[in-house]
Amino acid sequence: MSPATWWGDFDLEPGETLGWRLGELDLRIRSDVREWQVQRLVTAHPPQEPRDWLLDREVELLADDTETIDRFVFEHDSSRLRVTPALADRPVVTSPRVSTHVLPGQSTTLFVGSPIWARVEVQDPPTTILEVPIQRASDTWFGPSRLEGELCYASTSLAVQNLGKLTLRAIRAVTPLRVENRAATPLRIERIKLPVGSLSLYASENGVLWTNEVTMGREADGETVSLDFSADPPTAGGRLAQIQEPRSPEEPGLLVRAFRGLFQGRSAGE
């Protein structure tokens, strides 16, 4: 584990407890004989930026708050604990700061923030026992009607063109999103559905999380969008190391969906 990161491999003997404060999440993990106990609490005093996490080796479980504790039992003892960041298990819907218009033949790159889960693995080989959202993610429906669409998470981060306007944090991931308008009419973007399950997760040397770049190209017919995922880490993040594979990999360059399946906004004339 690097001093700049909250994730990594840890060895806990029976009776030992480790605690993480990740934004508003207070996560405590205790090793016991043939079992692991995980407690999830909401803290009223989250760590302050720029280092929005703390690792506490002196913490204990709050034994009287049993409703917040999950117990995982095993046949054999193990001291191995792994805690890692993971992208959301549903698409994430984000919005530009203001309604954004991409003119015909033009393109832009937006930087989008996504919520992160803490994945808890134990034993050897690692077995996932729990995934905990670091920030409470609100549900949102994305689609043209109540009958057509998909349940997603709403991102609290706004899509911006200037990376300097986006707070880089160790408990959120940044995605460079390139939008290309190949149609003959302007594209107005109000909401974007980002398929984070198809993305890899990377980390910089100072613990900032990134995903690979996504390209959404509105085709000439104005009604379909090609979706492509870069196979490489984004250059905007500097030197990056991959720490998670995609949850559900897609074949790059082959996925084409209906226009309203990825964007919510209007084209000229609507």
N, C-alpha and C positions, 0 to 999 in steps of 0.2 A: 504494500500500500504506500503510495506517495503522500508526503505531508500536504500536498495540494489537493488531494481528493478525499471524499468521504467513503468511497467504496473500496473493496478489496477482499482478501482472504484473512481470516482471523482464527486463532486457536483459543478455544474456551474450555477450561476444565469444569467438571460438575460443580455447580455452586457459583460460578462466575457469571457476571452480567455486563453487557456493553450497552451503551445508550447513544442514540443519534438524535440531534435536533436539526431537522431539515426544514427550514422555513417554519411553518406552523405545526409540523408533525414532530411529535416526541415518540420515538421508536426505541423500545427497550427489549433486548433479547437475552435470555438466560439459558445456560446449559445446565441440565440435571441428568441424573442417571437414566439412560435410555430415553431421554425426552428433551425437547426444546420448548421453551415458553416465549411467546411474543406478545408484547403489550403495545397498543397503539393509543396515544393520547393526543389531544390538541393543546398546544402551549399558548399561553397568552403573551409570552415574551419571546418571539422568534429571534434568532441571531440577526444582527444588522448587516446590511451590505457594506463592503463588497463580499465579505465571507459570510454567506448566509447559511452556514451549517457549523455544527460543533460535534465532536466525538467525546463522550464522557465515559471514562473507565471506572468511575466511582459510584455509578448509579445503581439503584436496586429497583425491582418491580414494586409497584404499589399494590401490595397483597390484598388490601381491602376493596380494591376496584376490580373485582373478578370479571365483570362484564366486558372489560377491555382486553382481557387476556385470552389468547388462543394457545392450546397445548397440543403438541405433536409428538406422538410416541413411536418408538422404534424397537426392534428386537435387540439391536446391539448399540453399544456406546460409540459416539464419535465426537471428536473435539473440533472438527472442521466446520467453519461458518463462512459463508460467502454472501456479501451484500453488494449488489450492483444496480446501477440505474437501468431503466428500460423505458421504451416509448409506450404510449398508450395502446390499449387493446381495441380501440375503435378509431375511426377517422376523427380528425380535429378540425373544427370549423373556426376560421379566423377572419378578420375584417381589416381592410386598410383603415388608416386614421380618418380619412374622408373618402367619399365615393371616388373611385379611381377610373379614369378613362384611358384606354389604350387605343390609339388611332390606327387606321388600316396600315399594314406594313410595318408597324412599330412593335417594339418589345421593351420589357422592363424587368428588372430583378428586384423582388421584394424579399425582405428578411422576416421570417415568420417564427414566432416563439411557440413551443409546444410543451405541455405538461409532462412531467416525468414520474414514473413509478419507482419504488424501491423494491427490487426483487431479492427475496431471502432464500438462500439455498443452504442445505446442510448435507452431511454425510460425504462419503467418497466412493463412487463418483457423485457429483452434486445432484441433489434432488430439490426441486423448487417446492417450498411449503407455503409460500405466501407472496403476493404482490400487493404493495400498499401505495395508493396515490399520495404523493408528497403534498400536493395541494388538492383541495376538494374540487373536483372537476364537475361543472354543471352539465346536465344533459341538454341537448338541443336537437331538433329535427331538421334535417336538410333534404329538401326535395320540393317539387312544384305543388304537391298536395299532401294531405294527410294519408292518402292511400299509396302514394308513390314517393319513395325517398328512403332515408336511412337514419337510424339513431346514432348520433355522434356526441363528442364532447365539445363544449364551447371553450375556446382559448381566451384567456384574459389578456393576452399579449396582442398588440396591434401589428399589422403588417406594415413595414416601413421600407423606403428605398435607401435611406441613409443608415448604414449599420451603426454609426455613432449614436443614433437616437434610440437604439435598442439596448437595454441593460443586459449585459452578458452575465449569466448566473450559472452556478454549479447545480441548480435544481430545476433548470429548464433547458430545452434543446433548441438550437437555432437551425432553421432550414432555409437555404437560399432557394427561392422559387422564381424561376424565369417564366414569364408570361409572354407569349408571342401571338400577335393578332395577324393571321394570314388572310382574313376575310376582307371584304370591300366596305364594311361598315365599322364604325367605332365600337369598341367593347367597353361596357361600363361594369365595373366589378364592385359589388357591395359585400359579398361573402365568398369565401373560397373553402372548399373541402379538401384537406390535405390527407392523403392516404398513408399515415405514418406507419401502418403495419407492414408496408412494403419497403421501408427505409432502414438502413443500417445506422448504428449509433457510434459516434466517434468522440474522443476526448482530447483536448489540448493539454500541453504540459502544465498549465496552471489550473486545470480542472474544469474548463468551460466545455459544455457538451454541444455537439453539432450532429447534423445528419448529412447524407449525401444530397447533392443538388437535384431538384425536381424541375422538369420543363413541361409546361402545359401549353400546347399550341392550338389555338383556335383555327380550324381548317377553313378553306376557301368557301365551303358551303355555309359557313356561319353557324352550323348547328351541331357539329361534332368537335371533340377535343382529343388530340393525341397526347398521351402521357408517357413521359420518358424519365428514367431514373439514372443518374450518373453512376458508373461503377467505381468511381474514385471519390476520396474525401474532398470536400470543398476547399478551394485554394484560399478563400476568405478567412478560414480558421487557422491558417498557419500550419505548423507541424502537428498532425493529428494521428492518433492510434485508434483502430477499430476496437470497440469493446462489446458490441452486440450485433448479431446477425438480424436480418429482417424477420418479423414474426411470420409473414406470409409473402414470400418473394414473388414478384411479378416478372414476366419476361420483358426486358426493357425494349421500348420502341414499338411494341405490338398492341398495347392496350389503347383502344379508342372507345370513349364513352359519349353518351349524349351530352350536349352543351350544358344543360341544366343539372347534370349529374356531378359536375365539378365546380361550376361557377353559379352564383346567384347574383343577377344584375340584369341589365338590359342592353340590347344592341340598338342601334339607331332605328327609329321607326316603330319601336314597341311602345 
